Amino acid sequence: MKKYQLNVVPREGTGRSASRRLRKAEKIPAILYGKHTKPETLAVAAPEFTKLLKEIAGGAALIELKRDQANAVALSFLQEVQRDPMTDRYLHVDLQEVKENEKMVINVTVHTTGESTGVKNEGGILDVASHKLRIRCLPKDLPTFIEVDVTNLAVGDAIHVGELKPIAGVEFLDDKNQAVVLCSEPPAEEVVATVAAPVEGAVPAEGAVPAEGAAAAATPATGDAKAAAPAAPGSKPAAPAAGAKPGDAKAAAPAAAGAKPAAPAKK
């Protein structure tokens, strides 16, 4: 197992104000937890820590912490790294101290190898259900990644913790029935309903009204609308057409309900 190195210095003061001062000085607040020692507050140089993370590339790694006093060294691994979601700057680092002859518990990232037959031949979707697995091992047996071969994974199949390839000196602590990688069925295709356009020259079925005729039937003619519209209550009768005699208009006008008949004209 490759070991990386990181220079650390004791941190003076705690709290938000002290942490802000450290970050302005291009340093990151850190803390080292130990099974046999008390937690120790430290500080690390931001550029050096950024370079270390690039070298580790997301894998599990053992880190030798070098202190200024007497060049003391402590063996550790990264427990947690906090980052600002807005600026992406590193805010705090948690380190876990380990001993060479003692087993440690750590979460290791899962890496898939090969190309799933379900994805290649059946259009399936590969899904990593467990991105990290919890293991117990000695520092010398720590794997960088948990590699899972998915070559024979067909649609509907899954690889569980209990089916993983054994790693020398490593004990898997997660449930044996926990899914690690699975191949899901491809999404169903959506069927979009379409309305067929009328074919030119086609004869409509018996009793069916053509589209143009239906529209014409639904819309009354202008003259018909005037004839069908009833007179509003109390409205004056329409003016007689040109050339009509006044008497004709009177004769045509219906008597109002309850009205007395008109007196006969005097001779």
C-alpha positions as CSV (number, residue, x, y, z in Angstrom):
1,M,0.0,0.0,0.0
2,K,1.5,3.3,-1.1
3,K,1.8,6.0,1.6
4,Y,1.5,9.7,1.0
5,Q,3.0,12.5,3.1
6,L,1.4,15.7,4.4
7,N,3.0,18.4,6.5
8,V,0.9,19.6,9.5
9,V,1.4,22.2,12.2
10,P,-0.4,22.6,15.6
11,R,-3.3,25.0,15.4
12,E,-3.6,27.8,17.8
13,G,-7.1,28.8,18.8
14,T,-10.5,27.3,17.8
15,G,-13.8,28.6,16.6
16,R,-15.0,30.4,13.5
17,S,-12.8,33.5,13.9
18,A,-9.6,31.4,14.2
19,S,-10.6,29.2,11.3
20,R,-11.3,32.3,9.1
21,R,-7.8,33.7,9.9
22,L,-6.3,30.3,8.9
23,R,-8.1,30.2,5.5
24,K,-7.0,33.8,4.7
25,A,-3.5,32.6,5.3
26,E,-4.0,29.8,2.7
27,K,-4.3,27.1,5.4
28,I,-7.0,24.6,6.2
29,P,-8.2,23.8,9.8
30,A,-7.8,20.0,10.5
31,I,-8.2,17.6,13.4
32,L,-6.6,14.3,14.1
33,Y,-8.6,11.6,16.0
34,G,-6.8,8.7,17.6
35,K,-7.9,5.5,19.2
36,H,-5.3,5.8,21.9
37,T,-4.8,9.6,22.0
38,K,-6.9,12.7,22.5
39,P,-8.0,14.7,19.4
40,E,-5.4,17.1,18.2
41,T,-6.1,20.4,16.3
42,L,-3.9,21.0,13.3
43,A,-3.5,23.1,10.2
44,V,-2.4,22.1,6.7
45,A,-1.3,24.2,3.7
46,A,-4.1,24.5,1.2
47,P,-1.9,24.1,-1.9
48,E,-0.2,21.1,-0.5
49,F,-3.5,19.5,0.5
50,T,-5.0,20.2,-2.9
51,K,-2.1,18.5,-4.6
52,L,-2.4,15.5,-2.3
53,L,-6.1,15.0,-3.2
54,K,-5.3,15.0,-6.9
55,E,-2.7,12.3,-6.4
56,I,-5.1,10.2,-4.3
57,A,-7.9,10.6,-7.0
58,G,-10.7,9.5,-4.7
59,G,-9.2,6.3,-3.6
60,A,-8.4,5.1,-0.1
61,A,-4.9,6.1,1.0
62,L,-2.6,6.1,4.1
63,I,-1.1,9.5,4.9
64,E,2.0,10.1,7.0
65,L,1.6,13.3,8.9
66,K,4.9,15.1,9.5
67,R,5.0,17.5,12.4
68,D,7.5,20.2,13.0
69,Q,8.6,19.2,16.4
70,A,11.3,16.5,16.2
71,N,9.9,15.5,12.8
72,A,7.3,13.3,14.5
73,V,5.2,11.1,12.2
74,A,1.6,9.8,12.6
75,L,-0.1,7.4,10.2
76,S,-3.6,8.3,9.2
77,F,-6.3,8.3,6.5
78,L,-8.9,10.9,5.4
79,Q,-12.1,10.5,7.4
80,E,-13.9,13.6,6.0
81,V,-13.2,16.6,3.9
82,Q,-15.6,19.6,4.1
83,R,-16.0,22.0,1.2
84,D,-17.8,25.3,0.6
85,P,-20.6,24.5,-1.8
86,M,-20.5,28.0,-3.3
87,T,-16.7,28.7,-3.6
88,D,-15.6,25.0,-3.6
89,R,-12.8,25.9,-1.1
90,Y,-11.8,23.4,1.5
91,L,-13.1,24.3,4.9
92,H,-12.1,21.5,7.3
93,V,-10.3,18.2,7.2
94,D,-10.9,15.2,9.6
95,L,-8.0,12.7,9.9
96,Q,-8.2,9.3,11.6
97,E,-4.9,8.0,13.2
98,V,-4.2,4.3,12.7
99,K,-1.5,1.8,13.9
100,E,0.5,-0.5,11.6
101,N,-0.4,-3.6,13.7
102,E,-4.1,-2.7,14.3
103,K,-7.1,-3.3,12.0
104,M,-9.0,-0.2,11.0
105,V,-12.5,0.4,9.6
106,I,-12.8,2.5,6.5
107,N,-15.1,3.3,3.6
108,V,-13.6,2.5,0.2
109,T,-15.0,3.6,-3.2
110,V,-16.4,1.1,-5.6
111,H,-15.0,0.9,-9.2
112,T,-16.6,-1.1,-11.9
113,T,-14.5,-3.0,-14.6
114,G,-15.6,-4.5,-17.9
115,E,-18.7,-3.8,-20.0
116,S,-22.0,-5.3,-18.9
117,T,-23.6,-7.7,-21.4
118,G,-27.0,-6.2,-20.5
119,V,-25.8,-2.7,-21.5
120,K,-24.0,-3.9,-24.6
121,N,-26.5,-6.3,-26.0
122,E,-29.9,-5.5,-24.3
123,G,-29.8,-1.7,-24.0
124,G,-29.9,-1.9,-20.2
125,I,-28.7,0.8,-17.8
126,L,-25.8,0.1,-15.3
127,D,-26.5,1.5,-11.9
128,V,-24.0,1.6,-9.0
129,A,-26.2,1.2,-5.9
130,S,-23.4,1.3,-3.4
131,H,-20.7,3.9,-4.2
132,K,-18.7,3.0,-1.1
133,L,-18.3,-0.1,1.0
134,R,-17.3,-0.4,4.6
135,I,-14.4,-2.8,5.3
136,R,-12.0,-3.8,8.1
137,C,-8.4,-4.6,7.5
138,L,-4.8,-3.8,8.5
139,P,-3.2,-0.7,7.0
140,K,-0.9,-2.8,4.8
141,D,-3.9,-4.6,3.3
142,L,-6.0,-1.5,2.5
143,P,-7.2,-1.5,-1.2
144,T,-7.3,1.7,-3.1
145,F,-10.7,0.8,-4.6
146,I,-13.1,-2.1,-4.5
147,E,-13.2,-3.4,-8.0
148,V,-16.3,-5.1,-9.3
149,D,-16.3,-6.9,-12.6
150,V,-19.7,-6.4,-14.4
151,T,-18.9,-8.2,-17.7
152,N,-21.5,-11.0,-17.1
153,L,-24.2,-8.7,-15.7
154,A,-27.4,-9.0,-17.8
155,V,-30.6,-7.0,-17.6
156,G,-32.4,-7.7,-14.3
157,D,-29.3,-9.0,-12.6
158,A,-27.4,-7.6,-9.6
159,I,-24.2,-8.1,-7.8
160,H,-24.5,-8.2,-4.0
161,V,-21.9,-7.7,-1.2
162,G,-21.8,-11.5,-0.6
163,E,-21.0,-12.1,-4.2
164,L,-17.9,-9.9,-4.4
165,K,-14.5,-11.3,-5.2
166,P,-12.6,-11.9,-1.9
167,I,-9.7,-9.6,-1.2
168,A,-6.8,-10.9,0.9
169,G,-6.9,-9.5,4.5
170,V,-10.1,-7.5,3.8
171,E,-13.4,-8.1,5.6
172,F,-16.7,-6.6,4.2
173,L,-18.9,-5.2,6.9
174,D,-22.0,-4.3,4.9
175,D,-25.0,-6.7,4.6
176,K,-24.3,-9.6,2.3
177,N,-27.7,-9.0,0.6
178,Q,-26.9,-5.3,-0.1
179,A,-26.8,-4.6,-3.9
180,V,-23.6,-3.1,-5.1
181,V,-24.2,-2.9,-8.9
182,L,-27.3,-3.8,-11.0
183,C,-28.4,-3.6,-14.6
184,S,-31.8,-2.1,-15.0
185,E,-34.2,-2.5,-18.0
186,P,-34.2,0.2,-20.6
187,P,-36.9,2.9,-20.3
188,A,-40.1,2.1,-22.2
189,E,-40.7,4.1,-25.4
190,E,-43.5,6.6,-25.3
191,V,-46.3,6.1,-27.9
192,V,-47.6,9.5,-29.2
193,A,-51.2,9.4,-30.6
194,T,-51.6,11.2,-33.9
195,V,-54.7,12.3,-35.8
196,A,-54.8,11.2,-39.4
197,A,-55.1,14.0,-42.0
198,P,-58.1,13.6,-44.4
199,V,-57.2,12.0,-47.7
200,E,-58.0,14.0,-50.8
201,G,-60.9,12.4,-52.8
202,A,-61.9,10.1,-50.0
203,V,-65.7,9.3,-49.8
204,P,-67.1,9.9,-46.2
205,A,-69.0,7.0,-44.6
206,E,-72.8,6.9,-44.9
207,G,-74.5,9.4,-42.6
208,A,-71.2,11.2,-41.8
209,V,-71.0,14.9,-42.3
210,P,-68.0,16.2,-44.1
211,A,-65.8,18.6,-42.1
212,E,-66.6,21.6,-44.3
213,G,-70.3,20.7,-44.3
214,A,-70.3,20.3,-40.5
215,A,-68.7,23.7,-40.1
216,A,-71.3,25.2,-42.4
217,A,-74.2,23.5,-40.6
218,A,-72.9,24.7,-37.2
219,T,-72.7,28.3,-38.4
220,P,-76.0,29.8,-39.4
221,A,-76.2,32.2,-42.4
222,T,-76.3,35.8,-41.7
223,G,-79.9,36.3,-43.0
224,D,-81.1,33.3,-41.1
225,A,-79.7,34.6,-37.9
226,K,-81.6,37.9,-38.3
227,A,-84.8,36.1,-39.1
228,A,-84.5,33.7,-36.2
229,A,-83.6,36.3,-33.6
230,P,-86.7,37.2,-31.6
231,A,-87.5,40.9,-31.0
232,A,-86.3,42.2,-27.7
233,P,-89.1,43.1,-25.2
234,G,-90.3,46.7,-25.6
235,S,-88.3,47.2,-28.8
236,K,-89.8,49.2,-31.7
237,P,-90.8,47.3,-34.7
238,A,-88.4,47.4,-37.6
239,A,-88.8,50.1,-40.2
240,P,-90.8,49.0,-43.3
241,A,-88.9,48.1,-46.4
242,A,-88.5,50.7,-49.1
243,G,-91.8,51.1,-51.2
244,A,-94.1,49.6,-48.6
245,K,-97.2,51.5,-47.6
246,P,-97.6,52.6,-44.0
247,G,-100.8,50.6,-43.7
248,D,-99.0,47.5,-44.7
249,A,-96.6,48.0,-41.8
250,K,-99.5,48.4,-39.4
251,A,-101.2,45.4,-40.6
252,A,-98.1,43.3,-40.4
253,A,-97.3,44.4,-36.8
254,P,-98.9,42.0,-34.3
255,A,-101.1,43.5,-31.6
256,A,-99.6,43.8,-28.2
257,A,-101.0,41.5,-25.6
258,G,-104.2,43.1,-24.0
259,A,-104.3,46.0,-26.4
260,K,-107.7,47.3,-27.6
261,P,-108.5,46.9,-31.3
262,A,-107.9,50.0,-33.4
263,A,-110.9,52.2,-34.1
264,P,-112.2,52.1,-37.7
265,A,-111.2,55.0,-39.8
266,K,-113.8,57.7,-40.3
267,K,-115.2,58.1,-43.8
